[in-house]
Amino acid sequence: MRYKTMTAVAALVLSAPAAFAGGADDDTLAIDGQEMVTKTTAPAHMEETGIDTIMSGWHFREDDTQSMQMDTFDNPGMIFVDQAMDAWNTVEGNAEKSCASCHEGPESMEGVRAVYPKWNEEAGEVRTLAMQINDCRETQMEAEPYKYDSAPMAAMEALISVQSRGMKVDVAIDGPAADTWEQGKDLYYTRTGQLELSCANCHEDNYGNYIRADHLSQGQINGFPTYRLKNARLNTAHGRFKGCVRDTRAETYAPGSPEFVALELYVASRGNGLSVEAPAVRN
Amino acid sequence: MASGVKPRVKVPSSASAGEAVTIKTLISHPMESGQRKDGDGNTIPRSIINRFTCDYNGKNIIDVTMEPAISTNPYFEFMATVPEAGEFQFTWYDDDGSVYEEAKAVSV
């Protein structure tokens, strides 16, 4: 009798992880048949974090959400890529140029997303994709810059990112970018807000667990800008950072601020080796 | 007036006679419900796609009435049998009177 009870308890314990869908799953992501790297060995600089396998946030989402990303037509984020395609060819600003005037087709942006944020020697700073887009708009096109985390900016980032889809993230963290990277790392481990949570508390110590109803991922940004089902639009990495910091009940940094740029570089470097998935679909 | 409306359709380009094929359609549209108010408290007028139809060689396959609760960028996926080669015609009807059309030919 006693033995039976024990077996029952053991069975319950064993079935619990499946019932609550904890952790990452083992599915394979192929977008239109093109296979993505969604799990790989962590980059060398993450040795002290205790994470040996880095995983795309895709693994932490439900099957329905996952399948939306597996087909370009089903991916609602592609609507915004189409919109950005129109913007790409639209002449704006006093220089009477469009993106296409200098860069021709968006295919010329292949590989760009994988290496950003990147040190810009001329400007003497680490630049995100968004900063580079606005620099083009201001200097080359003499047009109004986009608001950093606005819809047209997210769409343009998505258009540029999709050219690199499937390529491995490979941001440089050494050389002149090292200082910014260190600053980003400090921010990652700094507790903020009334809840005194750092990025690491959720995304390093507790990925796979639930924080109330939310399934915590490793906080990778290889899929950004990301289409979120909750707001039916593209969300930028800085928009997401802001949301996370706000959730710790802190005053947040502004999207586009030097702090978030540094954080983006650091977080992106934690995903070195994963495929660029943008625009990903998340909940 | 809805802006940035763009219909998209995915249909296999060929099928065997009598085969049921999966058709996916998506139209980008804000689907303004008419329930929201702007910053000054004025109601934002309703502007949605109220009807979607699909015909095959002139014969109606599906006819959908949409209501304000349908979310932005309505997506429809359905199956249709292809009896012979022909063309799918898709039509979306907007509240503002606009009609958006798309067609896809299928060979057998």
Contacts between the chains, C-beta under 8 A, distances in Angstrom:
chain1	res1	chain2	res2	distance
A	73	B	8	7.0
A	73	B	10	4.6
A	73	B	24	5.7
A	73	B	26	7.2
A	74	B	24	7.1
A	76	B	26	7.7
A	76	B	73	6.1
A	76	B	75	7.6
A	79	B	6	7.7
A	79	B	26	7.4
A	79	B	28	4.7
A	79	B	73	6.1
A	82	B	6	6.4
A	82	B	28	7.6
A	83	B	4	6.3
A	83	B	28	7.8
A	232	B	71	6.6
A	232	B	72	5.3
A	232	B	73	7.1
